[in-house]
């Protein structure tokens, strides 16, 4: 997630009709006229839908160069193109007028790294709409991505070595995180268990067209444990702090679909609890860093409260106070 001050800088410039002068500047290398970009959301990046002219609607995504350099943005776009070329149902990046998958663009609020992607066909669903068939297809799609990644060189590696602030805290979380990392050190990192992962394969990053899922938002892609990717995808099906029970039937259907494409053995399944807690630890560390850097929480009280609730939930998962699948 971007620093809250960066989010505010952009959102303050969004007009009542959802247009934005900064988005117009970011969309210009793709030959879009001013006013075509309409704001959708801002979190890890700013996302605008590009309203159609003679072309289908597309999505503009951009992030401050200070938050994510151009090389990293280009690397992600190249990965998506490779996966789409390999036949996976992944949204394709769109080259700019100069033939580039990512552009560095000076704007009124600083340099932005931008990409444009095709719109995913179909509609999105949430966990409440999930059926057995959808869950099976969802699991199969993630397994297909993991399988295709064997032939793709991707340099970003995620080994959960970014939890230093939690370890340094010196409280209960610190003790628990050290224990989780000790367990992680014992896991195999061979090709059967470790490779290219999406990093955020939740339902809100998938669109469904006649039962076929198309994935997008590969900003968290890396080389990591496949079980970590599965655990992250399934986190909305876990038990929650409000007493909601885990959707075990859908979790089992997801894993069934996954196993139709590539192995996911009992060893992998046993590690889901570990990765559920480590994923929560990473999310907790990220949001605590964002909150610590926020000098004016009173400027966005609703968002600040939502993030505080998110911190509470992630802390509960790390401490195993909420059941994991």
C-alpha positions in Angstrom: 0.0 0.0 0.0 1.2 3.5 -0.8 1.8 6.0 2.0 -1.5 7.6 3.0 -0.1 11.0 2.1 0.5 9.8 -1.5 -3.0 8.5 -1.7 -4.4 11.9 -0.5 -2.3 13.9 -3.0 -4.0 12.1 -5.9 -7.5 11.7 -4.5 -7.7 15.4 -3.7 -7.3 16.1 -7.4 -10.1 13.8 -8.5 -13.0 15.8 -9.8 -16.7 15.1 -9.0 -17.0 13.3 -12.3 -14.1 11.0 -11.3 -11.7 12.5 -13.9 -8.3 13.8 -12.8 -5.6 15.9 -14.5 -2.8 13.6 -13.2 -4.5 10.6 -14.8 -4.9 12.5 -18.0 -1.1 13.1 -18.0 -0.5 9.4 -17.2 -2.8 8.2 -20.0 -1.4 10.5 -22.7 1.4 8.1 -23.8 -1.4 5.7 -24.9 -3.0 8.5 -26.9 -6.0 9.0 -24.7 -7.6 12.4 -24.7 -8.2 14.3 -21.4 -11.3 13.2 -19.5 -11.2 9.6 -20.6 -9.7 8.3 -17.4 -12.1 7.9 -14.5 -10.9 7.1 -11.0 -11.8 3.7 -9.5 -9.6 3.2 -6.5 -6.2 3.9 -5.0 -4.2 1.5 -2.7 -1.0 -0.1 -3.9 -1.4 1.8 -7.1 -3.9 4.3 -8.6 -6.4 2.6 -10.9 -8.5 4.4 -13.5 -10.9 3.0 -16.1 -10.2 4.4 -19.6 -13.6 4.9 -21.1 -13.9 3.6 -24.6 -13.7 5.7 -27.8 -13.2 3.5 -30.8 -11.4 1.0 -28.5 -12.7 -1.2 -25.7 -12.4 0.0 -22.2 -9.1 -0.5 -20.5 -7.5 0.2 -17.2 -4.8 2.7 -16.4 -2.6 1.9 -13.4 0.1 4.2 -12.1 2.2 4.6 -9.0 4.8 7.2 -7.8 8.3 6.4 -9.0 9.4 6.8 -5.4 7.1 4.0 -4.3 7.8 1.6 -7.2 10.5 2.2 -9.9 9.9 1.9 -13.6 12.0 -1.3 -13.8 9.7 -3.1 -11.4 6.5 -1.9 -13.2 7.9 -3.0 -16.5 9.0 -6.3 -15.1 5.4 -7.0 -13.9 3.9 -6.0 -17.3 6.4 -8.2 -19.1 5.4 -11.2 -16.9 1.7 -10.7 -17.6 2.4 -10.6 -21.4 4.4 -13.8 -21.1 1.7 -15.6 -19.2 -1.0 -14.4 -21.7 1.3 -15.6 -24.6 1.5 -19.0 -22.9 -2.3 -19.3 -23.0 -3.3 -18.3 -19.5 -6.4 -16.2 -19.0 -4.5 -13.2 -17.8 -5.3 -9.6 -18.8 -2.8 -8.3 -21.4 -0.8 -5.1 -21.0 -1.2 -2.6 -23.8 1.9 -1.0 -25.4 2.0 2.7 -25.4 2.2 4.7 -28.7 6.0 4.2 -28.5 5.6 0.5 -28.1 6.5 0.4 -24.3 4.7 -1.7 -21.7 5.4 0.8 -19.0 6.1 4.5 -19.1 7.7 7.0 -16.7 5.6 10.2 -16.9 6.2 13.6 -15.3 3.0 14.9 -13.7 2.0 17.8 -11.6 2.5 15.7 -8.4 5.7 14.0 -9.4 7.0 11.2 -11.7 4.6 8.3 -12.2 5.2 4.8 -13.5 2.2 3.8 -15.6 0.8 0.8 -17.5 -2.4 0.2 -19.3 -4.1 -3.3 -19.4 -7.0 -4.7 -21.2 -10.3 -5.1 -19.4 -11.0 -8.6 -18.1 -14.2 -10.1 -19.6 -17.1 -10.9 -17.4 -17.9 -9.9 -13.8 -16.4 -10.2 -10.4 -17.9 -12.3 -7.6 -17.2 -12.3 -3.8 -17.0 -15.1 -1.3 -20.7 -15.1 -0.7 -21.4 -15.8 -4.4 -18.8 -18.6 -4.6 -20.0 -22.1 -5.7 -18.3 -25.4 -5.9 -17.8 -25.1 -9.6 -16.3 -21.6 -9.3 -14.0 -22.7 -6.5 -12.7 -25.6 -8.5 -12.1 -23.3 -11.5 -10.4 -20.8 -9.2 -8.0 -23.4 -7.8 -7.2 -24.8 -11.3 -6.4 -21.3 -12.5 -3.9 -20.7 -9.7 -2.3 -24.1 -10.3 -2.0 -23.3 -14.1 -0.2 -20.1 -13.2 2.2 -22.0 -10.9 2.8 -24.6 -13.6 3.4 -22.1 -16.3 5.9 -20.2 -14.1 8.4 -23.1 -14.4 9.5 -21.7 -17.7 9.6 -18.0 -16.8 12.6 -16.3 -15.3 11.4 -13.8 -12.7 14.0 -12.3 -10.4 11.8 -11.1 -7.4 12.0 -13.6 -4.5 9.8 -13.4 -1.4 11.1 -15.4 1.5 9.3 -13.5 4.3 12.6 -11.7 5.1 10.8 -8.4 5.5 9.4 -9.0 9.0 12.2 -7.2 10.8 10.0 -4.5 12.4 7.7 -7.2 14.0 10.7 -9.1 15.3 12.3 -6.0 16.7 9.1 -5.1 18.6 10.1 -7.3 21.5 6.5 -8.2 22.4 4.4 -11.3 22.0 4.2 -10.8 18.2 8.0 -10.8 18.1 8.2 -14.2 19.8 5.5 -15.7 17.6 7.0 -14.4 14.3 10.4 -15.8 15.3 8.8 -19.2 15.9 7.0 -19.0 12.5 10.2 -18.2 10.7 12.0 -21.1 12.3 9.2 -23.4 11.0 9.6 -21.8 7.6 13.3 -22.5 7.5 12.5 -26.2 7.6 10.3 -26.2 4.5 11.7 -27.4 1.2 12.2 -24.8 -1.5 12.5 -27.1 -4.5 10.6 -26.8 -7.8 7.7 -28.9 -6.5 7.0 -26.4 -3.7 8.6 -23.1 -4.7 8.3 -21.0 -7.9 6.4 -18.2 -9.5 3.3 -17.0 -7.5 0.7 -14.4 -8.1 0.9 -13.0 -4.6 -2.7 -11.7 -4.4 -5.0 -14.3 -6.2 -8.1 -13.3 -4.2 -11.5 -13.1 -5.8 -11.3 -9.3 -6.1 -8.4 -9.8 -8.6 -10.4 -12.2 -10.9 -13.2 -11.6 -13.4 -15.5 -14.5 -14.5 -16.9 -15.0 -18.0 -19.1 -18.1 -18.4 -17.3 -19.8 -15.5 -13.8 -19.0 -16.9 -11.6 -16.8 -14.5 -9.3 -14.1 -15.9 -6.8 -12.8 -13.4 -5.2 -9.4 -13.1 -3.2 -7.2 -10.6 0.2 -9.0 -10.6 2.0 -6.3 -8.5 2.8 -8.8 -5.8 4.1 -11.5 -8.1 7.4 -13.2 -7.0 9.1 -16.5 -6.6 7.9 -18.0 -3.3 6.2 -21.1 -1.9 3.1 -22.2 -3.8 1.4 -23.0 -0.5 1.9 -19.3 0.5 0.0 -18.3 -2.6 -2.8 -20.7 -2.0 -3.1 -19.6 1.7 -3.3 -15.9 0.6 -6.0 -16.7 -2.1 -8.1 -18.5 0.5 -7.9 -15.9 3.3 -11.5 -14.6 2.7 -12.7 -18.2 3.3 -11.1 -18.4 6.7 -12.8 -18.0 10.0 -13.0 -14.4 11.1 -12.7 -12.5 14.4 -16.4 -12.0 14.5 -17.2 -15.7 14.8 -17.7 -16.5 11.2 -16.7 -20.1 10.4 -14.3 -21.1 7.7 -15.8 -22.1 4.4 -14.3 -25.6 4.4 -16.4 -26.9 1.6 -15.1 -24.1 -0.7 -11.5 -24.5 0.5 -11.7 -28.3 -0.3 -13.2 -27.5 -3.8 -10.4 -25.0 -4.5 -7.8 -27.6 -3.5 -9.5 -30.2 -5.6 -9.3 -27.9 -8.6 -5.7 -27.1 -7.9 -4.8 -30.8 -7.8 -6.4 -31.3 -11.2 -3.5 -29.3 -12.7 -0.5 -29.9 -10.4 0.3 -31.7 -7.1 -0.6 -30.2 -3.8 0.2 -32.9 -1.3 -0.5 -33.3 2.4 2.8 -31.7 3.2 1.6 -28.5 1.3 -1.8 -28.7 2.9 -0.3 -29.0 6.4 1.8 -25.8 5.7 -1.3 -23.7 4.9 -1.7 -22.7 8.6 1.9 -21.5 8.7 1.6 -19.4 5.6 -1.8 -18.0 6.7 -0.1 -16.6 9.7 3.1 -15.5 7.8 0.9 -13.8 5.2 -0.9 -12.0 8.0 2.5 -11.0 9.5 3.6 -9.4 6.2 0.3 -7.5 5.9 0.6 -6.4 9.5 4.1 -5.1 9.0 3.2 -3.3 5.9 0.2 -1.5 7.4 2.0 -0.6 10.6 4.7 1.0 8.5 2.0 3.0 6.6 0.3 4.1 9.8 3.6 5.0 11.5 4.5 7.3 8.5 1.0 9.0 8.6 1.4 12.4 10.2 -2.2 13.5 9.8 -4.6 10.6 10.5 -7.3 13.2 11.0 -7.3 13.9 7.3 -8.8 10.5 6.5 -10.6 9.2 9.7 -12.7 6.5 7.9 -9.7 5.0 6.2 -7.6 5.2 9.3 -10.3 3.3 11.3 -10.5 0.6 8.6 -6.8 0.2 8.7 -6.8 -0.1 12.5 -9.5 -2.9 12.3 -7.3 -4.6 9.6 -4.3 -4.4 12.0 -6.4 -6.0 14.8 -7.5 -8.9 12.5 -4.0 -9.6 11.1 -2.6 -9.6 14.7 -5.2 -12.1 15.7 -4.3 -14.4 12.8 -0.6 -14.2 13.6 -1.3 -15.1 17.2 -3.5 -17.9 16.0 -6.5 -16.4 17.8 -8.5 -16.9 14.5 -8.7 -20.4 13.0 -6.9 -20.9 9.7 -7.8 -23.5 7.0 
